[in-house]
């Protein structure tokens, strides 16, 4: 998948942020699966917010935030997970762990940065991207 033309990319609208996010998330899912993650949930929503992907990797629950960019105009996508966003993800993750009875489970926060320029996505998986913030 990496380094080759992604089918459908040529028809992808350049000016729709939600489409960029959804397309980036689909690329991230494939990259995570290829890297050994077992996807448990996508777009987990609660009253506190949303987590893009919840996955299991090597016995650890990974709460994954996906950031996709078509250009570098606004910087590297991995830097878009601000401290405010980290707090929101942390609160949703804690709520998820309590709700599912997994508070004793090993967990971490990962970020997947996806660059969608020139029809060749570049995917970077950052494990332990940030610590629990609240």
C-alpha positions in Angstrom: 0.0 0.0 0.0 2.8 2.4 0.8 4.6 4.0 -2.0 2.1 3.1 -4.7 -1.0 4.7 -6.1 -4.1 4.3 -4.0 -7.2 3.3 -6.0 -9.8 6.1 -5.9 -7.3 8.7 -4.8 -7.5 10.5 -8.2 -11.2 11.0 -7.7 -10.9 12.2 -4.1 -12.2 15.8 -3.6 -9.3 18.0 -2.6 -11.4 20.5 -0.7 -13.4 18.4 1.7 -11.8 18.0 5.1 -14.3 15.3 6.3 -13.5 13.3 3.2 -9.8 13.7 3.8 -10.3 12.5 7.4 -12.4 9.5 6.4 -10.0 8.5 3.6 -7.0 9.0 5.9 -8.7 6.8 8.5 -9.2 4.0 6.0 -5.5 4.1 5.1 -4.6 4.1 8.8 -6.8 1.1 9.5 -5.1 -0.9 6.8 -1.6 0.2 8.1 -2.5 -0.8 11.7 -3.9 -4.2 10.6 -0.7 -4.8 8.6 1.3 -3.9 11.6 -0.5 -6.5 13.8 -3.2 -4.4 15.5 -6.6 -6.1 16.0 -9.3 -3.4 15.4 -11.9 -3.5 18.1 -13.9 -0.3 17.4 -13.9 2.6 15.0 -15.2 6.1 15.8 -16.1 5.3 19.4 -18.3 8.1 20.6 -19.4 9.1 24.1 -20.9 12.2 25.6 -17.3 13.3 26.3 -16.0 13.0 22.7 -14.7 10.5 20.2 -11.7 8.1 19.7 -11.0 7.3 16.1 -9.8 3.7 16.6 -9.6 1.3 19.6 -7.4 -1.6 18.9 -5.5 -4.4 20.6 -1.8 -4.8 19.9 0.3 -7.3 21.8 -2.0 -7.5 24.8 -2.2 -3.7 25.1 -5.3 -1.6 24.3 -4.4 1.2 21.9 -6.5 4.3 21.7 -5.6 5.7 18.3 -6.0 9.2 17.0 -5.7 9.6 13.2 -4.6 12.8 11.6 -4.6 13.1 7.8 -3.3 16.0 5.7 -3.3 16.5 1.9 -0.5 19.2 2.2 2.0 20.4 4.7 0.5 23.8 4.7 -0.6 23.4 8.3 2.4 21.4 9.4 3.0 17.7 10.1 -0.2 15.9 10.9 1.3 14.2 14.0 1.7 17.6 15.6 -2.1 18.3 15.3 -2.8 16.3 18.4 -2.8 19.3 20.8 -2.8 19.1 24.6 -6.5 19.9 24.6 -7.2 17.0 22.2 -5.0 14.7 24.3 -7.1 15.6 27.4 -10.4 14.9 25.5 -9.1 11.5 24.2 -7.8 10.6 27.7 -11.2 11.3 29.2 -13.0 9.2 26.6 -10.5 6.4 27.0 -10.9 6.4 30.8 -14.7 6.3 30.4 -14.4 3.4 27.9 -12.1 1.4 30.3 -14.6 1.9 33.2 -17.6 1.1 31.0 -16.1 -2.1 29.6 -14.6 -3.2 32.9 -11.0 -3.1 31.7 -9.5 -0.6 34.1 -6.8 -3.1 35.0 -5.8 -3.6 31.3 -2.6 -2.2 29.9 -3.4 0.8 27.6 -1.6 3.5 25.6 -2.3 6.3 23.2 -1.1 6.1 19.6 -1.2 8.5 16.8 -1.3 7.6 13.1 -0.2 10.5 10.8 -1.2 10.1 7.2 0.0 12.4 4.4 -2.1 12.1 1.3 -0.1 14.2 -1.2 0.7 13.1 -4.8 -1.4 9.9 -4.6 1.1 8.1 -2.5 0.1 8.1 1.2 2.8 8.2 3.8 1.8 6.6 7.0 3.6 6.9 10.4 2.4 5.0 13.4 3.5 6.6 16.6 3.2 4.3 19.6 2.9 5.9 23.1 2.5 9.2 21.4 1.3 10.9 24.6 0.6 10.1 28.2 -2.7 10.2 30.0 -3.8 13.8 30.3 -6.7 15.1 32.4 
